[in-house]
């Protein structure tokens, strides 16, 4: 039984987007075209793959099984076909990256414009997502994460600055009213603006000085989702609502302008920069190979 590859791609687009309209937007197709392709695939296989209602499209058990196996398999097929790009004078195709919001904001802006200028036939798609997902199952070629969150079977290439710091800061007016903390534990008596990951986890604030590491879990009037709502916490801190704990580079413009004042700066903890990661067991698509080669010269920067 021969199955049209485009029909499989149509099913994948709809199942991932959980809808024909969203699948059409993501794949650049029409909703009616996707619907016809899925119907054709179901007829050929003799089994329903999607349960359709007026509000949602959800894979059946058979559809879910197919989705789990099909995503990585089609990624391999597309990667194999893309190897042909290696014989072109200029690599072409689409490169899909799954990255945390912090990397989209702090790491990629210095890399993406010159990369796209160097490779005009490559289309870069960046999905900013702070949840920890299987990049292949999500249809991405590679991702960006920090070292402690990398899977062991991944190839990791340093990307961006290799040393960063977490910084605590608050508006001078807030500190004038409530005092300036002298030790991380002083934060427990302050209004602190916290972030929570999509998983529901809230990471403690960690500080270090002279080999002493102190973790605190302060509370406060505002809790935001990490990444997508972080700017709200920044603006609230500037307005005097409380103390913020975030990447130093994210806060640097506000620290330099005086809108925010450093808090406990001698205790700011350093950590290693992010990595571009991708599975080592698969053929490397030409756009990804070009991107890896492009960032390697700057991988050792401080």
C-alpha positions as CSV (number, residue, x, y, z in Angstrom):
1,X,0.0,0.0,0.0
2,X,1.5,3.3,-1.2
3,X,0.7,6.4,0.8
4,X,1.2,9.9,-0.6
5,X,3.8,11.8,1.5
6,X,1.8,15.0,1.2
7,X,-1.2,13.3,2.8
8,X,1.0,12.2,5.8
9,X,2.3,15.8,6.1
10,X,-1.3,17.1,6.0
11,X,-2.3,14.8,8.9
12,X,0.8,15.8,10.8
13,X,0.1,19.5,10.4
14,X,-3.6,19.1,11.5
15,X,-2.8,16.8,14.5
16,X,-0.1,19.1,15.8
17,X,-2.1,22.2,15.4
18,X,-5.3,20.5,16.7
19,X,-7.3,22.1,14.0
20,X,-7.6,22.4,10.2
21,X,-7.4,26.2,10.2
22,X,-4.4,26.4,12.5
23,X,-2.8,23.5,10.6
24,X,-3.3,25.4,7.3
25,X,-1.7,28.5,8.7
26,X,1.3,26.6,10.0
27,X,1.8,24.6,6.8
28,X,1.0,27.3,4.3
29,X,-1.9,25.2,2.9
30,X,-5.6,25.6,2.7
31,X,-7.9,24.1,5.3
32,X,-10.0,22.5,2.7
33,X,-6.9,20.9,1.1
34,X,-5.8,19.5,4.5
35,X,-9.3,18.2,5.1
36,X,-9.4,16.4,1.8
37,X,-5.9,15.0,2.3
38,X,-6.7,13.6,5.8
39,X,-10.0,12.1,4.5
40,X,-8.1,10.4,1.7
41,X,-5.5,9.0,4.1
42,X,-8.2,7.7,6.5
43,X,-9.9,6.0,3.5
44,X,-6.7,4.4,2.4
45,X,-5.8,3.2,5.8
46,X,-9.3,2.1,6.7
47,X,-9.3,3.7,10.1
48,X,-10.3,7.1,11.6
49,X,-7.3,9.2,12.6
50,X,-9.0,12.3,13.9
51,X,-12.1,13.0,15.9
52,X,-13.6,16.2,14.6
53,X,-16.0,18.4,16.5
54,X,-17.1,22.0,15.9
55,X,-14.6,23.1,18.6
56,X,-11.6,20.8,18.3
57,X,-9.8,18.2,16.3
58,X,-8.2,15.4,18.4
59,X,-6.3,12.3,17.3
60,X,-8.0,9.0,17.9
61,X,-5.9,6.2,19.5
62,X,-4.8,5.1,16.1
63,X,-4.1,8.7,15.1
64,X,-2.0,9.3,18.2
65,X,0.0,6.1,17.5
66,X,0.6,7.3,14.0
67,X,1.5,10.8,15.2
68,X,4.1,9.5,17.6
69,X,5.9,7.5,15.0
70,X,5.3,9.7,12.0
71,X,6.9,13.0,13.3
72,X,10.4,11.7,13.8
73,X,10.1,9.5,10.6
74,X,9.1,12.4,8.4
75,X,11.8,14.6,9.9
76,X,14.3,11.9,8.8
77,X,12.8,11.9,5.3
78,X,13.0,15.6,4.9
79,X,16.5,15.7,6.3
80,X,17.6,13.0,3.8
81,X,16.0,14.9,0.9
82,X,17.6,18.1,2.2
83,X,21.1,16.6,1.9
84,X,20.8,17.3,-1.8
85,X,21.1,21.0,-0.8
86,X,24.7,20.2,0.0
87,X,25.4,20.0,-3.7
88,X,24.0,23.5,-4.3
89,X,26.2,26.6,-4.3
90,X,24.1,28.0,-1.6
91,X,22.2,25.9,1.0
92,X,18.4,26.4,0.8
93,X,15.3,25.3,2.8
94,X,13.7,25.9,6.1
95,X,15.4,25.7,9.5
96,X,13.1,25.4,12.5
97,X,14.5,26.1,15.9
98,X,12.8,25.7,19.3
99,X,14.2,28.1,21.8
100,X,13.4,29.6,25.2
101,X,12.1,33.1,25.2
102,X,15.3,34.3,26.8
103,X,17.4,33.0,23.9
104,X,15.0,34.6,21.3
105,X,15.5,37.9,23.2
106,X,19.2,37.8,24.3
107,X,21.1,35.3,22.1
108,X,19.6,35.2,18.6
109,X,19.3,38.9,17.7
110,X,23.1,39.2,17.2
111,X,23.2,36.0,15.1
112,X,20.0,35.8,13.0
113,X,20.4,39.0,10.8
114,X,24.0,38.2,9.6
115,X,23.1,34.5,9.2
116,X,20.1,35.3,6.9
117,X,22.2,37.8,5.0
118,X,24.9,35.1,4.4
119,X,22.3,32.5,3.4
120,X,19.5,34.3,1.5
121,X,18.0,31.0,0.4
122,X,17.4,29.8,3.9
123,X,14.1,30.5,5.7
124,X,14.4,30.5,9.5
125,X,11.5,29.7,11.7
126,X,11.9,30.3,15.4
127,X,9.4,28.9,18.0
128,X,9.9,30.5,21.4
129,X,8.8,28.0,24.0
130,X,9.9,27.6,27.6
131,X,8.5,24.1,28.1
132,X,10.8,21.2,27.6
133,X,9.8,19.3,24.5
134,X,11.1,16.7,22.1
135,X,12.3,19.0,19.3
136,X,12.0,16.3,16.6
137,X,8.4,15.3,17.6
138,X,7.6,19.0,17.5
139,X,8.8,19.2,13.9
140,X,11.9,21.3,14.7
141,X,15.5,20.7,13.4
142,X,17.2,21.8,16.6
143,X,16.8,23.7,19.8
144,X,18.5,26.0,22.2
145,X,18.8,25.1,25.9
146,X,21.1,25.5,28.8
147,X,23.5,22.6,29.7
148,X,21.7,21.2,32.7
149,X,18.6,20.7,30.5
150,X,20.2,18.9,27.6
151,X,19.4,15.3,26.9
152,X,22.5,13.0,26.9
153,X,22.1,11.7,23.3
154,X,22.2,15.2,21.8
155,X,25.1,17.0,20.1
156,X,25.6,20.4,21.7
157,X,27.3,23.4,20.2
158,X,27.9,26.6,22.3
159,X,25.9,29.5,21.0
160,X,26.1,33.1,22.3
161,X,28.1,34.5,25.3
162,X,29.6,31.7,27.3
163,X,29.2,33.4,30.7
164,X,26.0,35.0,32.0
165,X,24.7,36.1,35.4
166,X,21.3,36.1,37.2
167,X,20.7,39.6,38.6
168,X,18.4,40.9,41.3
169,X,17.1,44.5,40.9
170,X,14.4,46.9,42.0
171,X,13.4,50.4,41.4
172,X,15.3,52.9,43.5
173,X,12.0,54.2,44.9
174,X,11.1,50.8,46.2
175,X,14.5,50.3,47.9
176,X,14.2,53.8,49.4
177,X,10.9,52.8,51.0
178,X,11.7,49.2,52.1
179,X,15.5,49.2,52.5
180,X,18.3,47.5,50.5
181,X,18.9,43.8,51.2
182,X,22.4,43.0,52.5
183,X,22.0,39.2,52.4
184,X,19.9,36.9,50.1
185,X,17.8,35.8,53.1
186,X,16.8,39.5,53.5
187,X,14.7,38.9,50.4
188,X,12.2,36.8,52.5
189,X,10.9,40.0,54.0
190,X,10.6,41.9,50.7
191,X,8.0,41.9,47.9
192,X,9.5,39.7,45.2
193,X,8.2,39.3,41.7
194,X,8.3,35.6,40.8
195,X,8.2,33.5,37.6
196,X,6.6,30.1,37.1
197,X,7.4,27.7,34.2
198,X,4.6,26.2,32.1
199,X,5.2,22.9,34.0
200,X,4.1,24.7,37.2
201,X,7.6,24.6,38.7
202,X,9.0,27.7,40.4
203,X,12.8,27.7,40.5
204,X,14.3,29.2,43.7
205,X,16.5,32.3,43.6
206,X,20.1,31.2,43.9
207,X,23.0,33.4,45.0
208,X,26.7,32.8,45.4
209,X,29.6,34.6,47.0
210,X,33.0,33.3,48.1
211,X,32.0,29.7,47.6
212,X,28.8,30.1,49.7
213,X,25.6,29.3,47.8
214,X,22.3,30.5,49.2
215,X,18.9,29.5,47.8
216,X,15.8,31.5,48.8
217,X,12.2,31.1,47.9
218,X,10.6,34.5,48.4
219,X,7.1,35.5,47.9
220,X,5.4,38.6,46.6
221,X,2.4,40.3,44.9
222,X,3.1,39.2,41.3
223,X,3.6,35.8,39.7
224,X,4.1,35.5,35.9
225,X,4.7,32.8,33.4
226,X,8.4,32.6,32.6
227,X,9.3,33.9,29.2
228,X,6.0,35.0,27.8
229,X,5.0,37.3,30.6
230,X,8.5,38.2,32.0
231,X,8.3,41.7,30.5
232,X,5.3,42.4,32.7
233,X,7.3,41.6,35.8
234,X,10.1,43.9,34.6
235,X,7.7,46.8,34.1
236,X,6.1,46.2,37.5
237,X,9.5,46.2,39.1
238,X,10.4,49.5,37.4
239,X,7.1,50.9,38.7
240,X,8.2,50.1,42.2
241,X,6.2,46.9,42.9
242,X,9.0,44.8,44.1
243,X,12.4,43.0,43.5
244,X,13.0,41.1,40.3
245,X,15.4,38.2,39.6
246,X,16.3,37.7,36.0
247,X,19.1,37.4,33.4
248,X,21.5,40.3,33.8
249,X,21.5,40.9,30.0
250,X,17.7,41.2,30.1
251,X,17.8,43.9,32.8
252,X,21.0,45.6,31.6
253,X,19.2,48.5,29.7
254,X,17.2,49.3,32.8
255,X,20.2,49.1,35.1
256,X,22.2,51.4,32.8
257,X,19.3,53.9,32.6
258,X,18.9,53.9,36.4
259,X,15.3,52.7,36.1
260,X,16.4,49.7,38.1
261,X,19.1,49.5,40.8
262,X,21.2,46.4,41.4
263,X,20.4,44.4,44.5
264,X,22.9,42.0,46.1
265,X,25.3,42.4,43.1
266,X,28.3,40.7,44.9
267,X,26.0,37.7,45.2
268,X,25.0,37.4,41.5
269,X,25.6,33.9,40.3
270,X,27.4,33.1,37.1
271,X,26.3,30.3,34.8
272,X,27.4,29.0,31.4
273,X,25.7,30.2,28.3
274,X,23.3,28.2,26.1
275,X,23.8,25.5,23.6
276,X,22.4,24.7,20.2
277,X,21.4,21.0,20.3
278,X,20.3,18.4,17.8
279,X,20.2,14.6,17.6
280,X,23.5,13.1,16.4
281,X,21.8,10.0,14.9
282,X,20.1,11.8,12.0
283,X,21.2,13.2,8.7
284,X,22.0,16.9,9.2
285,X,19.8,19.2,6.9
286,X,21.8,21.6,4.9
287,X,20.2,24.7,6.6
288,X,21.1,23.3,10.0
289,X,24.6,22.5,8.9
290,X,25.0,26.0,7.6
291,X,23.8,27.4,10.9
292,X,26.1,25.2,13.0
293,X,29.1,26.2,10.9
294,X,28.0,29.9,11.1
295,X,27.9,30.0,15.0
296,X,31.1,27.9,15.5
297,X,33.6,30.8,15.0
298,X,31.9,32.7,17.8
299,X,31.4,29.7,20.1
300,X,34.3,30.5,22.4
301,X,33.4,34.2,23.0
302,X,33.2,35.3,26.6
